[in-house]
């Protein structure tokens, strides 16, 4: 008898999120099960989440922006010039 090389895992997920995930990963040439396996493998490799989790991404972005020095912008042309300088 050959030992199983994989084990079954059951998770609960919002049906719409599951459908969107299946569609996304199918468009990338894989499936949801393989994507979950890749996520877990990467987390084990890194010793934690393979991304920086935040409670509220918008709040984190605002906090990061607030830590930047404020700069006065006098006109829309000044904004365009600032963007062009990036």
C-alpha positions as CSV (number, residue, x, y, z in Angstrom):
1,X,0.0,0.0,0.0
2,X,1.3,3.4,-1.0
3,X,1.1,6.2,1.6
4,X,-0.8,9.3,0.6
5,X,1.4,12.1,-0.5
6,X,-1.2,14.8,0.3
7,X,-3.7,15.4,3.0
8,X,-7.2,16.9,2.8
9,X,-7.8,20.2,4.5
10,X,-11.3,21.8,4.9
11,X,-11.7,25.6,5.3
12,X,-14.7,27.9,5.5
13,X,-14.7,30.8,3.1
14,X,-17.2,33.2,1.7
15,X,-18.7,31.6,-1.5
16,X,-18.2,34.8,-3.6
17,X,-14.6,35.1,-2.4
18,X,-14.0,31.5,-3.3
19,X,-15.5,32.0,-6.8
20,X,-13.4,35.1,-7.4
21,X,-10.3,33.3,-6.1
22,X,-10.9,30.3,-8.4
23,X,-11.4,32.6,-11.4
24,X,-8.2,34.5,-10.6
25,X,-6.0,31.5,-10.1
26,X,-7.5,29.8,-13.1
27,X,-6.4,32.8,-15.2
28,X,-2.9,32.4,-13.7
29,X,-2.8,28.8,-14.8
30,X,-3.4,27.1,-11.5
31,X,-6.2,26.3,-9.1
32,X,-7.4,27.4,-5.7
33,X,-6.1,24.3,-4.0
34,X,-2.6,24.8,-5.5
35,X,-2.6,28.5,-4.6
36,X,-3.4,27.7,-1.0
37,X,-0.6,25.1,-0.9
38,X,1.8,27.8,-2.4
39,X,0.7,30.3,0.3
40,X,1.3,27.8,3.1
41,X,4.7,26.7,1.7
42,X,5.8,30.3,1.4
43,X,4.6,31.1,4.9
44,X,6.6,28.1,6.3
45,X,9.6,29.2,4.2
46,X,9.5,32.8,5.6
47,X,8.5,31.8,9.1
48,X,5.3,33.9,9.0
49,X,2.8,35.5,6.6
50,X,4.3,36.0,3.2
51,X,3.0,39.6,3.3
52,X,2.6,42.2,6.0
53,X,-0.9,41.9,7.4
54,X,-2.6,45.1,8.4
55,X,-6.0,45.6,10.2
56,X,-7.1,48.3,7.8
57,X,-5.0,48.9,4.7
58,X,-6.4,52.4,4.2
59,X,-5.6,53.4,7.8
60,X,-2.0,52.1,7.2
61,X,-1.7,54.1,4.0
62,X,-3.0,57.2,5.8
63,X,-0.6,56.7,8.7
64,X,2.3,56.3,6.3
65,X,1.3,59.4,4.4
66,X,1.0,61.4,7.6
67,X,4.6,60.5,8.5
68,X,5.8,62.3,5.3
69,X,6.7,66.0,5.6
70,X,3.9,68.3,4.4
71,X,4.6,70.3,1.4
72,X,2.6,73.4,0.3
73,X,1.2,73.2,-3.2
74,X,0.1,76.5,-4.7
75,X,-1.5,75.4,-8.0
76,X,-2.4,72.5,-10.1
77,X,0.7,73.3,-12.2
78,X,2.8,72.8,-9.0
79,X,1.2,69.4,-8.6
80,X,1.9,68.5,-12.2
81,X,5.5,69.6,-11.7
82,X,5.8,67.5,-8.6
83,X,4.5,64.4,-10.4
84,X,6.8,65.0,-13.3
85,X,9.8,65.2,-11.0
86,X,9.1,61.7,-9.6
